[in-house]
Amino acid sequence: MELLDKLNIKPNIINLYETAFSHTSYANENDTLSYERLEFLGDAVLELLMSDYLYSRYEYDEGEMTKLRAHYVCTTANYEYSKKLGLEKYLKLGVGEEASGGRTRKAILADIFESFLGALYLDQGLDTVKKFFNENVVPHIENHEIDFFDDYKSVLQEFVQTDKKSLEYKLIEESGPAHNRHFKVEAIIDGIVYGVGESNSKKAAEQEAAKDALSKAQKGKLKWEEHMK
């Protein structure tokens, strides 16, 4: 597998990695295993490694470390790690899931990052997974290379309240079949459209609209760090 060559990993059980990239839709169509069990294991491995990193790196109390861990192992963060590694190229999907855009779906790409960790753990052991984590996750955290934050609506709400402005989200477009809906939402501040977001759920589209609005409205007025604690 090209990915393993790139990461300089010599697999002992190559089938583990094949399974790690097999979505349920593919598994059902090809009578094979999906990545779900490996994802379950990888989630626990990732939490352990992140907990160890935060405990060793910072002097924060339990509550602060818990918040940071949740921040760095959420779906958005795992999706970003996955994209940085190009894991979507190795994803195996069923025909329908491929056609409906599954290869770029955030939840799926987040899942395969965890399932890959699960496979790596079973195949190579914890020391190798920790080395992988230190080389491919930690730098993005310490160099602030990835935007892990995903609750843009809360930040935007606080922003507009500070300036005593009104905020509303307006659904302007809804399309697509029932299994693959597409929503387009506007974030409106004091009657002016500041942001537009699109996604396969209304809630996610609102978050994207809030993110877009913040990028336009906050310049010179709001420091992210004050609202991410």
C-alpha positions, 0 to 999 in steps of 0.5 A: 500500500502506497500510504504505508510506504510513504510512512515507512511502515512495513506491515505484518498483517496487510489485511488490517489496513485494507479493512481500515479503509473499507466503509460499510457500504463497500463491505456490504457489497463485497461481503467483507469486513468494514472499518467499524471495529477498528475505528472503535479501537483507534478511538481509544488509542487516540484518546490515550495518546492525546491524554498522555501528550497533554499530561506530559506537555502541560500543567493544566488541571483535569478539567482543562485537559479534558476540554483540550482533549475533546477539542483535538480528537473531535470529528473536525480534528480527525477529519483534518488529520485524515486530509493532511495524510491524504487518507481519502485516496485509499478509502473503499466505498460502495457504488452508491456511497461513492456517487453521493460524495462519500469520499469527501464526507467529514464523518467518514474521513474522520472515521478512517483516521481512527480505524487506521490508528486501530490497524496500526496498533494491532499490527505494529504496537503502541510504540509505533502508533505513538511515533506516528502520532508524534510525527503526524498529529502533534506538529499540527497542534503545536504549529497551529496548522489546523483549525480544530475549532468547530463551534463557530455559532457560539463564537459568532453569537458572543461576538454580536451580543457584545456589539448588541447586534441581532443574528439569525440564520436563514435557510435559502436552499434545500435540495437533493434526494432524501439520503443526500440532502444539501442545505444552503444557509445565510448568517444575517447580522442586523439584516445584512448577510455576512456569511453563507454556508453549505453542507449536507445538514442544516446544522452543519450549514449554519456552522459554515455560515457562521465561520464565513461571517466571522472571517468577515466581521471579526477582523480587528475586533475579536481575538479567537483565543479569548473565545476558545477557552 
